[in-house]
């Protein structure tokens, strides 16, 4: 029963959901008034690009027996999906940066792409990183960036994410999906990548 609950936690907080969650929180928190149709269109594009398409891609890989399940347990299984997600995320970031109105959201997608690239590089050192905690770390870093950029207090929300990190980390450890090092490495990369892109992307584009 305990393991069943931990599997549910892993599915409910699957990494592919966090791009949409990040975008939704961004539009809720940011102080500017934006047309609802504009917001809905961006959310729809992000949801389709970062959830529907990757899930279909993983389903195809599973049908071809390239992966065992959607949790991508081995480094070999992770390489192609990670490259695929990096490509989608960079393309989304480039499109968002062209709009100008949602630059901070664009930076977060560049941050996500950087985090996934770092994960991919670590594959060649035989290091597997927790994508679950990477996603939570990325969202946490993004909320800290939003808080700093707009001078908005988000302590309660950030604290809630830290608690969520603990819950998901415990579930992944209990399922023996990751070691403690892989759990913390994912979280650290997720947070750090958001800070780096927030600082460096404006220097490159402006």
Rosetta blueprint (number, residue, H / E / L):
1 X L
2 X H
3 X H
4 X H
5 X H
6 X H
7 X H
8 X H
9 X H
10 X H
11 X H
12 X H
13 X L
14 X L
15 X H
16 X H
17 X H
18 X H
19 X H
20 X H
21 X H
22 X H
23 X H
24 X H
25 X H
26 X H
27 X H
28 X H
29 X H
30 X L
31 X L
32 X L
33 X L
34 X L
35 X L
36 X H
37 X H
38 X H
39 X H
40 X H
41 X H
42 X H
43 X H
44 X H
45 X H
46 X H
47 X H
48 X H
49 X H
50 X H
51 X H
52 X H
53 X H
54 X H
55 X H
56 X H
57 X H
58 X H
59 X H
60 X H
61 X H
62 X H
63 X H
64 X L
65 X L
66 X L
67 X L
68 X L
69 X L
70 X L
71 X L
72 X L
73 X L
74 X L
75 X H
76 X H
77 X H
78 X H
79 X H
80 X H
81 X H
82 X H
83 X H
84 X H
85 X H
86 X H
87 X H
88 X H
89 X H
90 X H
91 X H
92 X H
93 X H
94 X H
95 X H
96 X H
97 X H
98 X H
99 X H
100 X L
101 X L
102 X L
103 X H
104 X H
105 X H
106 X H
107 X H
108 X H
109 X H
110 X H
111 X H
112 X H
113 X H
114 X H
115 X H
116 X H
117 X H
118 X H
119 X H
120 X H
121 X H
122 X H
123 X H
124 X L
125 X L
126 X L
127 X L
128 X L
129 X L
130 X L
131 X H
132 X H
133 X H
134 X H
135 X H
136 X H
137 X H
138 X H
139 X H
140 X H
141 X H
142 X H
143 X H
144 X H
145 X H
146 X H
147 X H
148 X H
149 X H
150 X H
151 X L
152 X L
153 X L
154 X L
155 X H
156 X H
157 X H
158 X H
159 X H
160 X H
161 X H
162 X H
163 X H
164 X H
165 X H
166 X H
167 X H
168 X H
169 X H
170 X H
171 X H
172 X H
173 X H
174 X H
175 X L
176 X L
177 X L
178 X L
179 X L
180 X H
181 X H
182 X H
183 X H
184 X H
185 X H
186 X H
187 X H
188 X H
189 X H
190 X H
191 X H
192 X H
193 X H
194 X H
195 X H
196 X H
197 X H
198 X H
199 X H
200 X H
201 X H
202 X H
203 X H
204 X H
205 X H
206 X L
